[in-house]
Amino acid sequence: MFTRRWEPMAEVWSEMGHLQEEMNRLLGRLGNGTRALFAPAYPALNVWEDEQNVYVEAELPGLDMDSVEIYVHNGNQLSLKGERKEPADLKGTWHRRERNYGRFARVFELPYAVEADKVAAKFHNGVLLIQLPKREEAKPRRIEVRVS
């Protein structure tokens, strides 16, 4: 007959191990700490598509477009980098400071491979719209069914 020694803390240590794994996974998603913990990614993005293009819309109010860089890597990764400069004439006592200044970067995978040399971008009313034409192999094709 096998008897097992009663260990009252075994369940507690097991649960603590699971909790640590979950915290590591959560904190790993937040990046390297360059942003405040739990702060939303900047800039806020919308991504959608039609049959011909993938569109990315980024909110960048008050930014000078000379300080923004857009890159397409590996056919399906978009990189958006820039800097929001802090105005030099901000003086006085701060009561609330929610707008961030400094460098930012967003890199994310697009849903399809795109034609990097045909990408177009427009900036209007603080919103950057990037139009990324899909590669031919990413476009939907109608398949004809033959009846025999």
N, C-alpha and C positions, 0 to 999 in steps of 0.2 A: 504494500500500500504506500502511495506517495503522499507525503504531507508537505504542505507549503507553509513557509514561515509568514506570519502576518506582518506586513509592512505598512503602517498607517499613512506614511507620507508618499508612497509610491504613486498613488493616483494624483496627488498634488503636483509632484515633480513632472509627471507625464503631461498634465494640463499646462504647466508652466512652459514646458518645451514646445507644445503646440502654439501657445500664445507668442513665444519668442519667434517662431517661424512666421507666423502671420504678421507680426510687427516688422520683421526684416523684409518681407515681401512688400508691405505697404510703403515703408520708407525707401525701398529700392526704386519704386515707381516715381518717387518725388524728385529724383535726380541727385545732384551732388551738393545741394544746399545753397546754390547761388541765389535762390529765391527764398522768401520767407516761407516757413513751413505751412503747408496747406493753402498757399496763395494760388489763385488760378493762373494758368499759363498765359503768357503775353506774347504776342497780341491774340485776342479772341479771334477764332477762325470759323468760317462756314465753308464746307466743301460739298459740291454737288456736281452732277454730270448731265449731259444730254447725249445723243448718239455720236456726236462728233468731238466733244470737248469735255475736259474736267475743269471746273471753275473753283478757285479759292478766293475767298473774300476775307480780308483782314482789317480790323478796326485799328487805325493808326492816327487818331486825332492829334493835331498840333505838331506832327512830325514833318521835317523837311525831307523830301524824297531823295535828296542827294546823300542822305545818311542811311539809306535802305539798300540792301543787296539781296538779289533773288538768284538762286542757283538751282539747276536741275542736275541731280547726280544719278548715275546708273539707270537712267531712263524712267524711274518711277519714285525718286525721292526729291522732295522740295525742301529747300533750305531758305529761310527768310531771316536775315540778320539786319541789325541796325542799332541806332542809338538815339535816345530821347535826351536832349541836352537840358540841363536845369537852367532856368533863366537866371542871369547874373544879378538882376535887380530885385531879387526876393529878400526883403528885409523885414524885420519886425518879429513878433512873437507868434509861433505856430500854435494853433488850437486844434487843427486836424490836418493830417497829411496822408492822403490816400492815393495820390497820383505818384507813380514811380518814375524815376529818372535813371538814366544809365544805359548800358548795353543790353541787348536782348537777342535771343536766337531761338528759332523754332525749326526743327527738322522732323519731317514726318513722311511716311510712305503714302504715295498716291494709290488709288485703287487700280490704276492701269498704267502701262508704259506710255509715255508721251513723246511727242516730237520736240526735243529741247530747242532746236534752232527756229521753231515757229511760235514760241511762247510770246504772248503779248500781255502787257500790264497797263492799267489805267488807274489814276488816283483822282477821286472826286469826293468832296465833302468829308474828308478824313477817312475814307474807305478805299483800300487798295483792292482792285479786282484783277486777278491773274487768270488768263485764259490759256489753257494747256491743251493743244490738239492731241487727240489720241493717236497712237500708231495704228496703222491699218490692221495689224493682227489683233488689236484690242477692240476694234469696232465690231458690232454685231453683224452677222451675215445670215441672210435668209437661206435656208436649206430647202431645196425642192425635193419633194417626195414623189418618186415614180410609182405608178400603180401598174402591177403586172397581171 
